[in-house]
Amino acid sequence: MASSVSATGCVGSSFYGSRGSSMAGEEYSMLAAKSSSQVRVGRGKALRMQPMMKNVNEGKGIFAPLVVVTRNIVGKKRFNQIRGKAIALHSQVITEFCKSIGADAKQRQGLIRLAKKNGEWLGFLA
């Protein structure tokens, strides 16, 4: 098996699938650190982790404490039902507004995304 020296100075094997690397040590460790949060190794298999669907502003925002207290009083299941109905109603209002001003579907979708971002920022999605 022949080995070669790459441009970065690391020795790598010409055999496909070998453990040789053409990346410098610092680059490799940085890449390994990034990829470790995305791929989990267990029982000899590489498994993809589930994506985290979490609000980055959770617990922040002016209305977040009110939302958390309401969720604790009402209960998580009932609170999520009420929240879903409120979001659906708000989307209907946005749709009717877009119809009245003659906005197309792309602009409507942009307004709905903006409403979601604002809700996260204000703490309604805490």
C-alpha positions, -999 to 999 in steps of 0.1 A, spaced: 0 0 0 15 33 -10 13 64 11 16 100 0 22 134 16 -6 159 10 -3 197 7 -10 201 44 20 179 53 -1 150 67 6 115 56 -24 97 40 -28 63 25 -39 58 -11 -61 30 -1 -98 41 -1 -114 41 33 -81 41 53 -77 62 84 -52 86 69 -61 122 68 -52 151 46 -63 177 72 -40 193 97 -45 184 133 -62 216 144 -86 215 114 -94 179 120 -102 184 157 -124 214 149 -143 193 123 -146 164 146 -160 186 174 -187 200 150 -197 166 136 -199 150 171 -231 169 179 -247 157 147 -238 120 146 -239 96 175 -221 63 174 -236 34 193 -234 -4 189 -211 -1 160 -235 19 139 -235 56 131 -270 70 140 -283 104 132 -296 123 162 -331 139 160 -330 176 152 -337 199 181 -370 217 176 -366 242 204 -372 279 207 -338 296 211 -355 324 230 -373 301 254 -378 317 287 -369 351 273 -393 379 263 -416 402 281 -445 377 281 -426 345 288 -432 345 326 -470 350 320 -470 321 295 -451 298 318 -475 306 348 -505 300 325 -491 267 313 -485 255 348 -520 265 359 -540 252 329 -518 221 323 -495 214 294 -519 194 272 -548 220 275 -524 249 271 -510 235 238 -546 230 225 -554 267 233 -521 278 219 -528 259 187 -562 274 183 -548 309 189 -521 304 163 -546 290 137 -569 320 144 -540 344 140 -531 328 107 -567 332 95 -565 369 103 -533 372 84 -548 354 54 -579 376 54 -557 407 56 -537 395 27 -569 389 7 -581 424 14 -549 441 3 -543 417 -26 -511 401 -14 -500 369 -30 -493 336 -12 -456 342 -9 -461 375 9 -488 358 31 -463 331 41 -437 358 48 -461 376 72 -469 343 90 -432 336 94 -427 372 107 -455 367 132 -439 335 145 -405 352 149 -422 381 168 -440 356 190 -407 339 198 -391 373 205 -419 385 228 -420 352 247 -454 338 235 -438 305 225 -420 300 258 
